[in-house]
């Protein structure tokens, strides 16, 4: 929780100490916020291999070979699991290698779609590259990787190390990966100034207004049709979570818009309804695809998980006052007139 906000604060502090030019500072800001925006793009495939895509992401920051091997085919039993384990060295490894390209390409395309500049789009394309050239997808090396991308890589991984194990562990993490994942000069800066770079990070990242205020060049403002276009991009992003949901949020938004117009609602209410359609399934991102894509009936525990997603949608939008009415509608989209919650179904059964 709040990982991207925390890494954004850390990345900006590093950028300020390095003295980056303004354009790179803006790119650092947006890259830190959006670096993981499409990490769910292959959640369906991850769940098929490991049973729970969210658990896999949690473990990816400190991968342990034996732990990953234990998870392969976790949702299968007997011979089916044995087949999956046997197939993993070929098909499974190929999937992991493709993630470099999938995540960064889609994140960069999303940034372009919402109007961010070429420097930011390039940095997002390079967030998995490494100083030693062993990253991906293009195997860039050293300063071939843009400075904003190098800064965000360092902030990303050290934030996790600090949050899980403390200051000394974060320093040691930077030291061990210096010259491998990380630009040596940036790693040395972090090692020397880690305490100052991380001080008050909980408070600094807990307030969305403070994170916005940390970027004085935050000039792109959207409203009206431009805002609708951004929310449509977010809707398409969310629907990437499951192959069964492609185009769903956009379709809901369009139907809600027509229903609002047909019902004679006021213009501002129609607009809020339309936007709520785009946003209503944001909370799906917080639930594992092992549940969303399950072909059979859900267990009672799994149903309880699915009931969380409207709540998560509301929490994700809590810091955006301009979307307050859309948030209210989206967060209640599984309620009914008789005040009985509709059990959220697996997409295959809708």
N, C-alpha and C positions, 0 to 999 in steps of 0.2 A: 504494500500500500504506500502511495505517495513517492514511489521510487523515482519516477520521472521528474517530479517537482524537486526532489532533493538533488538529483544529479544536475538539474538545470542551475540551481543555486551554486553548487560546487564548480560547475563548468564556467560560469560567469566570473567567479572569484579567480579561477586560474587564468582566464582570458584577460582580466584586468591586470594581473601581475605580469603577464607576458607582454602586455601593451599591444594587443592586436588592433588592427585598423577597424574602423567602425563597421564596415561591411562584414568583416569576419566575426565581429562581436554579435551582430544581429544573426548571422548564420549559426553561430554557436548556440545562441538562445533557442532558436527554432529547432535546430537539430537535436538538442537535448530534450526538448519537449516531445518531439515526434519520432525519435529514433526507433521506438518500439511500437509505433502505431499500427503496424501490420504484422505483429508477431503472432497473431491468431490465424494468419492466412492459410497455414497448413495444419490447423488444429485438428481437423478431421483425420488426416493421415497420422498425426502424432498419437491421437487416441486409438486408432486402429492398431498401431504397433505397441503402445505402452499402457493403454487403458485409461490414462488421465493426462491430457495435454497440459493442464495447469501444473501438475506435479513435475512433469518433465521440464517445464520452463523454470520452475523453482530450482531444480537441481542443475540446470545448465550453467550456472555461474561458477559452480565448483564441481565439475563433472568427475564422477568416479566410475571407472569402467565396470566394476563388478556390480555396482548399484544399478547402472543402466541395463546390464545383462539380466539382472534379476527382474526388471520391469518388463522386459520384452514379452509380449503375449500375455500380459497380466489379466486381460479380460477373457482369455481362452482357457480351456482345460484339456488335459490329456494329449492326444495325438495332434489336435489342432494347434496347441501351443508349441509342441515340438516342431511342427512344420514352420511356424512363424520364426522360431529361434534359428532354424536352419537357413531360412531365407534372408535373415537380417543382414549378414555380411555383404550381400549383393544389393538387394532392394532397399533395405533400411538405411544403409550407409549412403546410398545414392540420394535418398530423401534428405538426409541431413546436409549433404553437400549442396543440394539445390536450394536450401533455405537461405544461404547467403544471397543468392540472386533474387529469390522470390520476395523476401522481406524488404530488401533495400530498393529494389526496382519499384515495388508498389508504394513504398513510403515516399520515394522521390516523385513518382507520378502524382500522388496525393498532394504533395507540397506545391507542385506546379499547378494543379487543378484549383487550389484555393488561393493562388496568386503570389506565392513566395518566389524569391529571386533565384537565379541560376546558381549562385554560390551556395545557398541552402540546399537546393536540389542535388548538387554535386556532393556535398558533405553527407547527405542522407544516403546517397548511393555508396558511400565509402565507409560506413560505420562498422563493417565487419573486416575491413582491411587491417593489416598489422604492419608494424614497423619493419619486421623481419621478412615480409613478403609471403608469409604463410597463412594469411587470412583469405578473404574472398569477397566478391566473386572474381575479381580481375587480377589478384595476386600483386597488387601494387606494393611498392617497397619504399621505406623512408619518407622523404619529403614529397614523393609522388602522391601520398595521401594528404588531402587538404588539412590545413591547420585546425579548422573547426571540428573536423571528424576526429583528429588525433586528441583534441582536448576532451571531447565528449566520451570517447572510448575510455580514457583515464578516469573521468568522473563517474562513468557508469559502473565500472568494475570495483573501484575503490569505495564507492558508496555502499555497495552490498557488503564488502568486507568489513567496513566500519560499523554498519548497522548490526551485522551478525556477531562480530567478535571484538569490536573496539578499535581504538586509535592505533595501538602498536601493530595489530593485525593488518590494518589498512596500509600502514607504512611498509610492512614486510611484503605485502602483496605487490605494491608498486616496485619494491626492490627486486623481487624474484622475476617480475615480468619486464623489467627495464631492458630495452633493446630487443625484446621479443614482441609482445603486444604493444608496448608503449614507446613513444618517442623518448630517448634517454634524457634529453634536456627537461621535458615536462615531468618525467618520473622523478628526476633529481629535485625539481622545484617542489613537487608534492611531498617527497620524503622530508625535505628541509622545513616545509611550512605546513605540514598536515594539520597541526593543532589549530592554526589560524584559519586554514581553509575549511575546516569542519566545525569550528566553534559555532554554537547556537543553531546548528543545521535543522534541528527539530522545529524550533520556533520560526526560522526563516522560510521553511518549506510548508508550514502548516496553514498559512494564510494565502489564498489564491491572489488576493489583491497585492500582497507584497511581492509575489513572484512576477506579476504583471508590472509592478512598479520598478522592478529590477532592470527593466529594459527601457531606457529613456528614448530610444529610437523606435518605439513600438508605434508605427504610423499606419499600417494597413487597418482601416476600419471598414466594416461591412454593414449594410442594412438593406432592407427591401429585397429586390430580386437577387442582389449579390449575396445576401445572407442566405436566401433560399438555396442558392447554388452551392454554398459551403455546406449547408445541412444535408443537401442531396448527396454530396461527396461523402459525408459522414455516414449516411444511410447505406450507401454502397459498400463502405468500409465494414460496417457492422455485419452486413449480410454475407461477407466473405467467411465468416465464422463457420458456416456449414454449407455444404453443396446443396442441401435441400432448401435453403432460404434465399437463393440468388434472386435479386429483384424484389424481395418481399417488402422491405421498408419503403421503397419508392412506390410500390403498388398501393400500400396502405395509405401513404401520404396523398396520392392522387385520388383514391376513392374518398378519403375523408374530405378533401377539398371540394369535390363534386357534391358530396352529401351536405356540406356546409352551405354551399351556394344554393342548392335545391331547397334547403330548409329555410332560406332567407335570413341566415345569421348576419350580424353586423360584420363589416369588413375586417375589423381587428380580430374578431373571434374566428372568422374563417382562416385568417392568416395564422393564428395561434394553433388552430386545428391541423392545418396543413403541415406546419413545422413539427407538431407533436407526432404526426405520422412518420416523418423522417427519423425522429429521435426515440421512438417508443421502445425499441429493442436494444438500446445501448447496453443495458444490463446483461444481455445475453453473453457478453464477453467475459463476465465473471463466473460463468458456469461451465463446467467441463463438457467437452464434446462426447465424452463417454456416456453422458446423460442425453444430450440433445440428439445425438445420432443413433441412439440405441434402437435396434429394430423391433424389440419385443416390449412388453408392458413394463412400465416403470415401477420400482418398489416404492413403498411409502416414504422412505428416506430420500429417494431420488426426486419424488414429487415435491418434497419440502425444499430441496435445492432449487427446483425450477421456480417455485413461488417467490424466491428472492429476487428474480431479475427485474420486476418493476421497481422494487425498492432500490436496487443498485442504479437503475436509470435515474431515479430521483436524486440520489446522492451525487452522481456524476455531474448533474446539471445544477447542483445547489449553489455553485459560485457564479452563476450567470444570470444576474437579475433581469436582463433584457428578455430572457426566455422563461420567465417565471410562470406565465400562464401555460405555455407549451409543456413545461416541466410538470405542472400539476396534472394536465391531461395525460401525459405519457406515463407518469408514475401510477396512474389509476386505470390503465388500459385493460386490466384483467378483472376489474370490479363489475358487478351487475346491479340492475335496478333494485333487486331484492336483497342487496348487500351480502351476496354470497360470492366468494372468490371462485372464479373458474379455474379448475386445475389445469396448469399449463401442460400441453401435450408434447410428445416427441414430434419433431417436424414431419417425420414420415407418416404420422397418423393424422395430420391435420387435413 
